[in-house]
């Protein structure tokens, strides 16, 4: 969808992930979209060099997020959220609704 504008599919997936989840790390992004970790790391490095994303360390993990101080942040965020609205329901369930916290120990997987 935004691949032509952003240059490639990995950059699009990375930015959509960060817009949806607010932050993320390279291996989580790579695992979500089933793409090479090296490709995601290169895109994150490129985006960080352009000051589009910023990172910080959480333990031994580098966590990335969209740079709220970037001049075009609001415009980019609006574009990405508009693109997320156009994503199919199947892709939303597959990529953008992952659990972010553990399930209660005795909770059943399926509710009737």
C-alpha positions as CSV (number, residue, x, y, z in Angstrom):
1,X,0.0,0.0,0.0
2,X,2.7,2.5,1.0
3,X,5.6,0.5,-0.4
4,X,6.0,2.8,-3.4
5,X,6.1,5.9,-1.2
6,X,8.4,4.5,1.5
7,X,10.8,2.6,-0.8
8,X,10.2,-1.0,0.1
9,X,7.9,-3.4,1.9
10,X,10.1,-3.8,5.0
11,X,10.1,0.0,5.6
12,X,6.3,0.0,5.3
13,X,5.9,-3.0,7.6
14,X,8.2,-1.5,10.2
15,X,6.5,1.9,10.3
16,X,3.0,0.3,10.4
17,X,4.1,-1.9,13.3
18,X,5.5,1.1,15.2
19,X,2.4,3.2,14.5
20,X,0.1,0.4,15.7
21,X,2.0,-0.8,18.8
22,X,3.7,2.5,19.7
23,X,7.1,0.8,20.1
24,X,8.8,-2.4,19.2
25,X,12.1,-4.2,18.7
26,X,13.7,-5.6,15.6
27,X,13.2,-9.3,16.2
28,X,9.5,-8.8,17.2
29,X,8.9,-6.9,13.9
30,X,10.8,-9.5,11.9
31,X,8.8,-12.4,13.6
32,X,5.5,-10.7,13.1
33,X,5.9,-10.2,9.3
34,X,8.1,-13.3,8.8
35,X,10.9,-11.3,7.2
36,X,14.6,-11.3,7.8
37,X,15.9,-9.8,11.0
38,X,18.8,-8.3,9.1
39,X,16.4,-6.5,6.7
40,X,14.4,-5.0,9.6
41,X,17.6,-3.9,11.5
42,X,18.8,-2.2,8.3
43,X,15.5,-0.3,7.9
44,X,15.5,0.7,11.5
45,X,19.0,2.0,11.3
46,X,18.1,3.9,8.1
47,X,15.0,5.4,9.7
48,X,16.9,6.3,12.9
49,X,19.6,8.0,10.8
50,X,16.9,10.1,9.2
51,X,15.5,10.8,12.7
52,X,12.1,9.3,11.8
53,X,12.4,6.8,14.6
54,X,14.3,6.9,17.9
55,X,15.5,4.1,20.1
56,X,16.4,3.4,23.7
57,X,17.7,0.4,25.6
58,X,15.5,-1.7,27.8
59,X,18.0,-4.1,29.4
60,X,19.8,-5.7,26.4
61,X,17.1,-4.9,23.9
62,X,17.0,-1.8,21.7
63,X,13.4,-0.6,21.5
64,X,12.3,1.7,18.7
65,X,9.4,4.2,18.4
66,X,8.4,6.9,16.0
67,X,10.2,10.1,16.8
68,X,7.6,12.5,18.3
69,X,10.1,15.4,17.8
70,X,10.5,14.8,14.1
71,X,9.1,17.8,12.1
72,X,6.7,15.6,10.1
73,X,5.7,13.3,12.9
74,X,2.0,14.2,13.0
75,X,1.7,13.9,9.2
76,X,3.5,10.6,9.1
77,X,1.4,9.2,12.0
78,X,-1.8,10.3,10.3
79,X,-0.8,8.7,7.1
80,X,0.1,5.4,8.9
81,X,-3.1,5.3,10.9
82,X,-5.1,6.0,7.7
83,X,-3.2,3.1,6.0
84,X,-4.0,0.8,9.0
85,X,-7.7,1.6,8.5
86,X,-7.4,0.3,4.9
87,X,-5.8,-3.0,6.0
88,X,-8.0,-6.1,5.6
89,X,-9.7,-7.7,8.6
90,X,-7.7,-10.8,8.1
91,X,-4.4,-8.9,8.1
92,X,-5.4,-6.9,11.2
93,X,-6.0,-10.1,13.1
94,X,-2.8,-11.6,11.8
95,X,-0.4,-8.7,12.3
96,X,-1.9,-6.0,14.5
97,X,-3.8,-7.6,17.3
98,X,-1.1,-9.7,19.0
99,X,-1.2,-10.2,22.8
100,X,1.0,-7.8,24.6
101,X,0.8,-9.4,28.0
102,X,0.7,-12.9,29.3
103,X,-2.6,-14.9,29.6
104,X,-3.9,-15.7,33.1
105,X,-2.6,-19.2,34.1
106,X,-5.9,-21.0,34.4
107,X,-7.8,-19.0,31.7
108,X,-9.1,-21.3,28.9
109,X,-8.0,-20.5,25.3
110,X,-11.5,-20.5,23.9
111,X,-14.6,-19.0,25.6
112,X,-18.1,-20.3,24.8
